[in-house]
Amino acid sequence: MSEPLPAAPALQAELDQLGLATTPWELQGALIGWIAGGGDADREWLRKVMADPALPALADGSAIEHFGRGTQAQIEDNDLGLTLLLPDEDATLQARSAALFDWCRHFLGAFGLAAGAEPPLSDEGEEALQDLARLATATAEPDGDEEDEAALAEIEEFVRVAALLLHGDVAIARRRRQLH
């Protein structure tokens, strides 16, 4: 397994310093969507994902640069070691649900940027993309119980697996086609 990703507060501090009104989970959703769609976590990834060519290049050793390399390594890991960056379990169920839905919205936007309008998807990939789109339009409920906690954990795992599936359908399949 690759080294751990930078903590959310370190990422948030750098995002704030750059003047980006985004959260670490939105950033990760966008980055993973970008990589799954065939993009790369090179030194320009933040500019591309945020669709802002005016952003500075990533500084070597910055939390965001480390985050990009680490996320790329996680999604490429043969052991499927991708970990979603979301608020800690001490955050409210509503806050964690809202963050996951935000993650999905940013994933979809960046996936579309990298993959194009009609990426070649398996039936499972098409279904996963549609499910992610439904989650991206969901609204977090203010209350919740143990059953809702369990449901959120299942949804988080689905999102993680869906991202890996779409990465396989688009990014990995594109590399395989280029080798032949």
KAMO-V810610 format. One record per run of one state. SS is the DSSP state (alpha for helix, beta for strand, coil for the rest). FROM is the first residue (numbers start at 1). TO is the last residue. If there is no record, write none. Layout:
SS_FROM_TO + SS_FROM_TO
//
This chain:
coil_1_7 + alpha_8_17 + coil_18_23 + alpha_24_36 + coil_37_44 + alpha_45_49 + coil_50_62 + alpha_63_76 + coil_77_92 + alpha_93_115 + coil_116_122 + alpha_123_136 + coil_137_145 + alpha_146_179 + coil_180_180
//
